[in-house]
Amino acid sequence: MAFVQLDQIARDEGLTSCAFIKLDIEHAEFPALRGGGQLLKDLRPVICFENTPRHAARLNGYTMAEFSGFFEDLDYDLYDIFLNKMTRRRLAYDKFLPSYYLACPAERGALSEAFIASAEAMAQAFMDTAEG
């Protein structure tokens, strides 16, 4: 299987904008994001990804400090699926961590009530469609 870094795709495709990235690649989300550091720095998309942080870290040879530091270094805020802000301390010490995350460029500010309501409505519509 061939692997291509997100930064390489962005260069090859001449991307000048990218609003949103969704990743679900079986414990390899963080390595994929690392391969897209320049894209994230330049284009500032919101990122939704699945990740079991401690398990994925063991599989891929990184630490929780590297995981949280990556987002801090790029000035991204990290939220869990419940839209609670993730902190370095929470990632290091919480016994149970969720598996779904949202990373937002910090310059967009804290998640607004309108954003949260919109995300909840979209999730509910998806679930309604999936159940129907």
N, C-alpha and C positions, 0 to 999 in steps of 0.2 A: 504494500500500500504506500502510495506517495503522500508526503506531507508538504504543504505549502504554508508559509507563514502569512499571517494577515497583512503584515507590512508589505510583503511581496505582491500579494493580490492587489492591495491599494495602489502600489506603484504600477503594476502591469495594466490595471484598468484605468489608471489616471484619475482615481477618485479625488474629488474636490469637496465632497460633502458625504456625511454618513451620520444619520440621526439616531440609528438604533441597531444594536447587534444582539442576537439571541444565540446562545451556545448551549448545547447539550451533547457532549462528546465523551461520555463514559469516563469520568475522572480526569480528563485531560483539558478541562476548561482553562485552568490557570496557566499551564504551559502554552496554550493557544493564545491567551491574552498577553503573555510575555512576548510572544512573537508578533504582537500587534502594538507594541508600546508606542511607536512613532505615530501610527494611525490614531491611537487614543489621545496622544498629546496634541496632535495637530487638528483633528476633526471633532473631538469631544462628544462622541456618541453616548447615549444611555446604553447600558449593557445589562441584559437579563441572562442569568446563567444558573445552571444546576451545578452543585458542588457539595460533596460531603468533605468538608475541609480537612479534617484530620486523616481520614482514610486516603483521600487523594494526595495529601502531602506525603504520606508514607510511600504510596505507590510511585510517586514522581520525584521523590528526593528533595523536597523543599520543606521549610519550616513555616509555622503559623506566623512568625514574625516577618518572614519574607512575603507571605501572602498579604498580610495587612499593610506592610510597608510599601508594596507595589502600588496599592491604591492611594496611600498617603502621598507617595512621591509624585504621582500624577495628578494630585489634588482632586481626587474623586471621593465622594461620600458613598459608603457601602451600607445597604439596608438589607434586612432579611425579608422573607416573603410576607411577613406581617407588617412590613414597612417601619420596623424599629431600626434605628441606626445601630450599626455594628461598630464596635470599638476594638482597638487592639486588646484591651483587657478582656472584653467579652469573648473574643476569639480564643484567647489564651486560657481562660479559666471557666467559662460556662461548661457545665457537664454535658448538656445537650445543645447541639447547634442545628439549625434548620438546614435544609438542602437546597433552597432556592434563594437567589440573591439578585439585587438590583444595585448597580453602580451608576451613580449620577455625577457629572462634573460639578464640583463644589460651587462654581460661579453661578449655577442655576439656583442656588439657595436651597433651604430646607424644603422638603416635599410639602406642597400646599394641600390644604383640605380639598380643593378642587381636583388636584392631581390624584389624590388618594381615592376620592369618590369616583373619578373616571376609571381608574385602574380596577376598582372593585366592580364597577358596572361591566367593564369589558370581561373580567374574569367570570362574572356570573353569566353573561351572555354566552361565553365559550362553554361553560359547564352545562347550560341549558341546551345548547346545540349538541354537545357530546352525549347527553342523556336521552335526547329525542331521537 
